Amino acid sequence: MISRSSLARNAQKAACRSWAAQPLQRRAFAAAANTGAFESSDVSGLKVASRDAHGPTTKLAIVAKAGTRYQPLPGLAVGLEEFAFKNTQRRSALRITRESELLGGQLNASHTREAVVLQASFLREDLPYFAELLAEVVSSTKYTTHEFHEDVERVLHHKQATFNADVNALALDNAHAVAFHAGLGAPLYPTPSTPYQKYLNEEYIASYADVVYTKPNIALVAEGAPSQDLSKWVGQFFKDVPSASQSGQSLKVEASKYYGGEQRTSHTGGNAVVIAFPGSEVSNAKPEIAVLAALLGGQSSIKWSSGYSLLAKATAGTAGLSVTTSNLAYSDAGLLAIQLSGPAASVRKGAEATVKALESIANGSVSKEDVAKAVANAKFNVLDSAQQPDAALHLAGSGIVNTGSPYDIAGSVKAIEAVTADALKTTAKALLDGKATVSTVGDLFVLPYAEEIGLRV
Amino acid sequence: MVSLAPYVLKRPWLSRILKPVASWYVGASGYRKLGLRYDDLMEEERESVQIALKRLSSKESYDRIYRIRRAVQCSYQHKLLPKSEWTKPEEDVSYLQHIIDQVEAEIAEKDALDTASVIKKH
């Protein structure tokens, strides 16, 4: 039998709960009205960008212009990534790990060709702790010898081995090397044959950190943090971050130049071919390239069908082949890369089909409908990547460190909408007439030369 | 381990009085006559010392092994080194102790964190 008092208590609880839930709901409505663009501001010389969807968690990232492109010696960007969240002047690496574990936070460091990203994801109320932690990592990491030997080097070997066993990554890396030579062409991880001991030690890493971890060279990006709180804590904790490097050195930045060419590497771990052309940079100066990437495609966006994309249709019958096309955009250059992998014979067929598909676009034999689909897909890809929390943080951060403000997503979407079939035709023709980049990894007996599939290198 | 050394070192007058006695005692303990340094005598059968030894630079590590082997050789032969090769007081510097202290602090911190109890304040 249920007593009246217990019923009353339940009702009370329910009332309590609905009352407690209200503010959250109200927040959700506010979030829907949010445009999703980052608000950027300048807190005592450090550029800070944030957007707030009023969710319960926050992501905070430092994006430093320190990727493999800028490293003066091979491996320094990797070293910097590995030294993130290690011993600092104020606390040990173990304490950092355990404390953030107690708060339920996640710490993550990564590097790309252009940036080193230190990221923390945590509960909303722990913003001060993690803001302080990131400031500490940037300004007072110790770069000790024993950590270099015991942790950094050990992990580096594993990462190198993983990277070099992955034919896709290797082919893409080689494609960058062929396309851009130095700078963007620098390998993401030093190759096993690089005598990296000559170039990589804790002192060099520390001096690289001194150069790159300066206020004009980094951006602090937050997802899910109110901008007033953020600027308050940043003002307090990021005081120690220097505004210029102590050694007086500065980062060497050279404009990227596209070269093109061919590279063939034999590998027993699989087969991969990357066919690449000069692409569009992040600011999307050439929106046709984004549409072209969507039109070539290779992966179906719908189930049980090969989809509309030319490469997916052309390679539907080829066993075990995986094709993806993407415009790898960097701050001042881009690479339209078609990546093929699978059994050697299939990859060969796929490479031939790729060139045929490009030729068909250059001939103008692509239907209006397919172009419309490609435009819609390209638009979705741009907007989607701006909405994914991690990708959005990286994008906003690299926009700030490279151009001073987050990239204009709405502008590039507009540009994509304006792409016509004629523009695609001329672009594809120009790509085929120019120098291509072909990087082949795997069974070189079967995999074709660029000349054989009809590309100029 | 209880040591009076910090107490003595805090008082300059006391350390001035005791310094000659200490120097005599170190000389009398005899390790310098075998060409060793004080830090060569650290017992290796401890986790912290093992880790600390790995953190020595290759030069320091080589020199340490050399001194120990030379001392063992002397010990076999029941001889001392010629006086010119004895460790001079100014050469007898600590090269390992600070690393051991650092490693021990790391281990202590790890133990403390492993047994930490969380008090929620909110």
Contacts between the chains, C-beta under 8 A, distances in Angstrom:
chain1	res1	chain2	res2	distance
A	92	B	106	6.6
A	92	B	109	6.1
A	94	B	106	7.1
A	94	B	109	6.3
A	94	B	110	5.9
A	94	B	113	6.6
A	95	B	109	6.6
A	95	B	113	6.9
A	98	B	113	4.8
A	98	B	116	7.8
A	102	B	118	6.3
A	145	B	55	7.3
A	145	B	57	7.9
A	146	B	54	7.9
A	146	B	55	4.4
A	149	B	55	7.8
A	150	B	54	8.0
